[in-house]
Amino acid sequence: MKVGDLVTLSAYGLKNGSMWNWRRQINEGKNLVGIIVEIRENPRRYEWDSKNAALRYYIEWCGEGPISRDNGSTRKKHGAVQKDYYYFLRNDLRYVK
């Protein structure tokens, strides 16, 4: 995958417990399409992490879409929302057909 590709959530991404609402909407016929706007290396990667955790994909959704792979639960550090928190991993996404 590269910047500019059209993507949607994969079956793996939809199985995540925090995506229950989006899974329901997609099953009811809602289209969920986004574009990859940025790809960054994961700064917190460990040697035991899988290849899936090597890169972070930042998505701009067409219309409504999940904010992050945790569906936007905010994590705060020193009173401010971390900007680098809103990402998806490769297995969470698939190309749009």
ChimeraX attribute file (.defattr): number of C-alpha atoms within 10 A of each C-alpha:
attribute: neighborCount
match mode: 1-to-1
recipient: residues
	/A:1	13
	/A:2	11
	/A:3	13
	/A:4	12
	/A:5	14
	/A:6	21
	/A:7	21
	/A:8	21
	/A:9	26
	/A:10	15
	/A:11	13
	/A:12	11
	/A:13	21
	/A:14	20
	/A:15	13
	/A:16	14
	/A:17	12
	/A:18	17
	/A:19	17
	/A:20	12
	/A:21	12
	/A:22	18
	/A:23	18
	/A:24	12
	/A:25	12
	/A:26	13
	/A:27	9
	/A:28	9
	/A:29	8
	/A:30	11
	/A:31	14
	/A:32	18
	/A:33	18
	/A:34	23
	/A:35	20
	/A:36	17
	/A:37	15
	/A:38	14
	/A:39	17
	/A:40	12
	/A:41	11
	/A:42	14
	/A:43	10
	/A:44	8
	/A:45	13
	/A:46	10
	/A:47	6
	/A:48	6
	/A:49	10
	/A:50	9
	/A:51	12
	/A:52	11
	/A:53	16
	/A:54	16
	/A:55	17
	/A:56	20
	/A:57	23
	/A:58	22
	/A:59	27
	/A:60	17
	/A:61	18
	/A:62	12
	/A:63	9
	/A:64	12
	/A:65	17
	/A:66	20
	/A:67	18
	/A:68	19
	/A:69	21
	/A:70	17
	/A:71	19
	/A:72	13
	/A:73	12
	/A:74	14
	/A:75	12
	/A:76	11
	/A:77	8
	/A:78	6
	/A:79	7
	/A:80	9
	/A:81	11
	/A:82	12
	/A:83	9
	/A:84	11
	/A:85	18
	/A:86	20
	/A:87	22
	/A:88	23
	/A:89	19
	/A:90	17
	/A:91	14
	/A:92	20
	/A:93	22
	/A:94	17
	/A:95	14
	/A:96	14
	/A:97	6
